[in-house]
Amino acid sequence: MQLIGDFFLQVILFIYNTIAFQNLGVAIVEIAILSRLIFYPFIKQQTHYSRKMNELQPHLKALKEKHKGNQQAFAAAQMELFKQHGVNPAAGCLPAVVQIVVLFGLLGAMNNILTMKLNTRFLIWDMAQPDRMNISGLPVAIPGILVVVAAATQFIQTKMMMPTPPAVRKEDKPAEKEEKKEFMQEFAEAQSSMVWMFPLLFLFLGTQWPSGLALYWSTSSLLAIGQQYRISGLGALEQYVIKFRQVVSR
């Protein structure tokens, strides 16, 4: 991890001294933009993987029933199914892994920057200090604006990356309705853990980390939202948008 932190420190210093007007906040925003441009193909691949997995759910369910009690046979059949449909399970994890590596690389770099005489002021924030509010009498710090924006944009991005669950139609047969109902229950359970984990984690840890990390994550997530909309539209976020419009139109 030290090597990754040292690498990102050199990247930050290079950008800071060349195209960031010697401002750490500007350098972090530019790094977020560059990283999103570089990893855009991986995001497209992840979206393709999510769609394929959504389409393959009925087949996976049938395989589970067929190989019930034989995990080894199910795993082999599952890999064969993925191979037939051109699905690479590792592709779905790669963007998240890359983002985590970048985040902790920046964290290591920011810890080193604390000892350097750099211009860390960006708008109303000091990039080297946590973005939080300490209120007398409260045992924990309140997340600041950047931390809240980082958590909110991460939530929106994750929802958009998830495919819309299949709608139950009147003309569906009883078996199809039941299958869609079960799938939507499993989908909701998977959504719950995936959607809330990173935002809540960032709300907690963001009050301990330098605000430069929150700026990076906010910028990166905002760009990812635009990229995701271009690739696949609103995804599972569409349900929230429809509900919001219904509330507003009342």
C-alpha positions as CSV (number, residue, x, y, z in Angstrom):
1,M,0.0,0.0,0.0
2,Q,3.0,2.3,0.7
3,L,4.1,1.9,-2.9
4,I,0.6,2.9,-4.2
5,G,0.6,5.9,-1.9
6,D,4.0,7.0,-3.1
7,F,2.9,6.6,-6.8
8,F,-0.2,8.7,-6.3
9,L,1.9,11.3,-4.4
10,Q,4.1,11.7,-7.4
11,V,1.1,11.9,-9.7
12,I,-0.5,14.6,-7.5
13,L,2.7,16.6,-7.3
14,F,3.3,16.5,-11.1
15,I,-0.3,17.7,-11.9
16,Y,-0.1,20.2,-9.0
17,N,3.1,21.8,-10.5
18,T,2.0,21.6,-14.2
19,I,-1.7,22.0,-14.9
20,A,-3.4,22.6,-11.6
21,F,-2.2,26.2,-11.0
22,Q,-0.4,24.9,-7.8
23,N,-3.7,24.2,-6.1
24,L,-4.3,20.8,-4.5
25,G,-8.1,20.9,-4.9
26,V,-7.7,21.6,-8.7
27,A,-5.2,18.8,-8.9
28,I,-7.6,16.3,-7.2
29,V,-10.5,17.3,-9.6
30,E,-8.2,16.8,-12.6
31,I,-7.1,13.4,-11.3
32,A,-10.8,12.4,-10.9
33,I,-11.5,13.5,-14.5
34,L,-8.5,11.6,-15.9
35,S,-9.3,8.4,-13.9
36,R,-12.9,8.4,-15.2
37,L,-11.8,8.9,-18.8
38,I,-9.2,6.1,-18.5
39,F,-11.6,3.6,-16.8
40,Y,-14.6,4.4,-19.0
41,P,-14.3,1.1,-21.0
42,F,-14.3,-0.9,-17.8
43,I,-17.5,0.9,-16.7
44,K,-19.1,-0.1,-20.0
45,Q,-18.0,-3.7,-19.4
46,Q,-19.4,-3.7,-15.9
47,T,-22.8,-2.4,-17.2
48,H,-22.8,-5.2,-19.8
49,Y,-22.1,-7.7,-17.1
50,S,-24.9,-6.5,-14.9
51,R,-27.4,-6.7,-17.8
52,K,-26.3,-10.2,-18.7
53,M,-26.5,-11.4,-15.1
54,N,-30.1,-10.0,-15.0
55,E,-31.0,-11.9,-18.1
56,L,-29.4,-15.1,-16.8
57,Q,-31.2,-15.2,-13.5
58,P,-33.9,-17.6,-14.6
59,H,-31.2,-20.0,-16.0
60,L,-29.2,-19.7,-12.8
61,K,-32.3,-20.5,-10.8
62,A,-32.9,-23.6,-12.9
63,L,-29.3,-24.7,-12.4
64,K,-29.6,-24.4,-8.6
65,E,-32.7,-26.6,-8.7
66,K,-31.0,-29.1,-11.0
67,H,-27.8,-29.4,-8.9
68,K,-29.4,-28.9,-5.5
69,G,-27.0,-30.2,-2.8
70,N,-24.1,-30.5,-5.2
71,Q,-22.2,-27.2,-5.1
72,Q,-19.4,-28.4,-7.2
73,A,-21.7,-29.5,-10.1
74,F,-23.6,-26.2,-9.8
75,A,-20.3,-24.2,-10.0
76,A,-19.2,-26.1,-13.1
77,A,-22.6,-25.6,-14.8
78,Q,-22.6,-22.0,-13.8
79,M,-19.2,-21.4,-15.4
80,E,-20.3,-23.2,-18.5
81,L,-23.4,-20.9,-18.7
82,F,-21.2,-17.8,-18.3
83,K,-18.9,-19.1,-21.0
84,Q,-21.8,-19.7,-23.4
85,H,-23.1,-16.2,-22.9
86,G,-19.8,-14.4,-22.9
87,V,-20.0,-13.3,-19.2
88,N,-16.8,-12.8,-17.3
89,P,-17.6,-12.6,-13.5
90,A,-14.3,-10.7,-12.8
91,A,-15.5,-7.9,-15.1
92,G,-18.2,-6.9,-12.6
93,C,-15.7,-6.5,-9.8
94,L,-12.9,-4.7,-11.5
95,P,-14.2,-1.1,-11.5
96,A,-15.0,-1.3,-7.8
97,V,-11.6,-2.8,-7.0
98,V,-9.8,-0.1,-9.1
99,Q,-11.8,2.7,-7.3
100,I,-10.8,1.3,-3.9
101,V,-7.2,1.1,-4.9
102,V,-7.3,4.7,-6.1
103,L,-9.0,5.8,-2.9
104,F,-6.5,4.3,-0.6
105,G,-3.6,5.4,-2.9
106,L,-4.9,9.0,-2.5
107,L,-5.3,8.5,1.2
108,G,-1.6,7.5,1.5
109,A,-0.6,10.4,-0.7
110,M,-2.7,12.9,1.4
111,N,-1.0,11.7,4.6
112,N,2.4,12.6,3.1
113,I,1.1,15.9,1.8
114,L,0.3,17.0,5.3
115,T,4.1,17.5,5.9
116,M,4.5,19.5,2.7
117,K,4.0,23.2,2.1
118,L,1.4,23.1,-0.7
119,N,-1.6,25.3,-1.4
120,T,-4.4,23.0,0.1
121,R,-7.1,25.7,0.1
122,F,-9.9,25.0,-2.4
123,L,-13.1,27.2,-2.2
124,I,-14.2,26.9,1.4
125,W,-12.3,23.7,2.3
126,D,-8.8,22.8,3.3
127,M,-8.0,19.6,1.3
128,A,-5.6,18.4,4.0
129,Q,-8.2,18.5,6.8
130,P,-11.4,16.4,7.4
131,D,-14.7,18.0,6.2
132,R,-16.8,17.7,9.4
133,M,-18.6,19.7,12.0
134,N,-17.9,19.2,15.7
135,I,-20.9,20.1,17.8
136,S,-20.5,20.4,21.6
137,G,-22.2,17.6,23.4
138,L,-22.3,15.2,20.4
139,P,-20.0,12.2,20.7
140,V,-19.4,12.0,16.9
141,A,-18.6,14.5,14.2
142,I,-21.3,15.6,11.7
143,P,-20.3,15.0,8.0
144,G,-19.6,18.2,6.1
145,I,-21.0,19.1,2.7
146,L,-18.3,17.3,0.6
147,V,-18.7,14.1,2.6
148,V,-22.6,14.2,2.2
149,V,-22.3,14.9,-1.6
150,A,-19.8,12.0,-1.9
151,A,-22.2,9.6,-0.2
152,A,-25.2,10.9,-2.1
153,T,-23.6,10.7,-5.5
154,Q,-22.3,7.2,-4.7
155,F,-25.8,6.1,-3.9
156,I,-27.2,7.5,-7.2
157,Q,-24.4,6.0,-9.2
158,T,-24.9,2.5,-7.7
159,K,-28.6,2.6,-8.3
160,M,-28.1,3.6,-11.9
161,M,-25.7,0.7,-12.5
162,M,-28.3,-1.8,-11.4
163,P,-30.7,-3.1,-14.1
164,T,-34.4,-2.4,-13.8
165,P,-36.2,-5.5,-12.4
166,P,-38.7,-7.2,-14.7
167,A,-42.2,-5.8,-14.4
168,V,-45.1,-8.2,-13.6
169,R,-47.7,-7.9,-16.4
170,K,-51.4,-8.9,-16.5
171,E,-50.9,-11.3,-19.4
172,D,-48.1,-13.2,-17.5
173,K,-48.9,-16.8,-16.6
174,P,-49.1,-17.6,-12.8
175,A,-45.7,-19.4,-12.9
176,E,-44.1,-16.4,-14.6
177,K,-45.6,-14.0,-12.1
178,E,-44.3,-16.1,-9.2
179,E,-40.9,-16.3,-10.8
180,K,-40.7,-12.5,-11.3
181,K,-41.9,-12.0,-7.7
182,E,-39.1,-14.2,-6.3
183,F,-36.6,-12.5,-8.6
184,M,-37.7,-9.1,-7.4
185,Q,-37.4,-10.2,-3.8
186,E,-33.8,-11.4,-4.3
187,F,-33.1,-8.3,-6.4
188,A,-34.3,-6.1,-3.5
189,E,-32.1,-7.9,-1.0
190,A,-29.0,-7.6,-3.2
191,Q,-29.8,-4.0,-3.9
192,S,-30.1,-3.2,-0.2
193,S,-26.6,-4.3,0.7
194,M,-24.9,-2.9,-2.5
195,V,-26.7,0.5,-2.5
196,W,-26.2,1.4,1.1
197,M,-22.8,-0.1,1.9
198,F,-20.4,2.4,0.3
199,P,-22.5,5.6,1.0
200,L,-22.8,4.7,4.7
201,L,-19.1,3.7,4.9
202,F,-18.1,7.0,3.3
203,L,-20.3,9.0,5.7
204,F,-18.5,7.4,8.6
205,L,-14.9,7.4,7.3
206,G,-15.2,10.7,5.4
207,T,-15.3,12.6,8.7
208,Q,-11.9,11.0,9.6
209,W,-10.1,11.4,6.2
210,P,-8.8,14.6,4.5
211,S,-11.5,16.4,2.6
212,G,-9.4,15.9,-0.6
213,L,-10.7,12.3,-0.7
214,A,-14.3,13.5,-0.4
215,L,-13.6,16.0,-3.3
216,Y,-12.2,13.2,-5.4
217,W,-15.0,10.8,-4.7
218,S,-17.7,13.5,-5.3
219,T,-16.2,14.5,-8.6
220,S,-15.6,10.9,-9.7
221,S,-19.1,9.9,-8.8
222,L,-20.7,12.9,-10.6
223,L,-18.8,12.0,-13.7
224,A,-19.7,8.4,-13.4
225,I,-23.4,9.3,-13.2
226,G,-23.1,11.1,-16.5
227,Q,-21.2,8.2,-18.0
228,Q,-23.7,5.7,-16.7
229,Y,-26.7,7.7,-18.0
230,R,-25.0,7.7,-21.5
231,I,-24.5,4.0,-21.4
232,S,-27.7,2.6,-19.9
233,G,-30.0,5.5,-18.8
234,L,-31.3,5.7,-15.2
235,G,-31.3,1.9,-14.5
236,A,-32.9,1.0,-11.2
237,L,-32.9,4.7,-10.2
238,E,-35.9,5.2,-12.6
239,Q,-38.2,3.8,-9.9
240,Y,-37.2,6.6,-7.6
241,V,-37.6,9.2,-10.3
242,I,-41.1,8.0,-11.1
243,K,-42.1,8.1,-7.5
244,F,-40.7,11.6,-7.1
245,R,-42.6,12.9,-10.1
246,Q,-45.8,11.3,-8.7
247,V,-45.3,13.1,-5.4
248,V,-44.5,16.4,-7.1
249,S,-47.5,16.2,-9.4
250,R,-50.0,15.8,-6.5
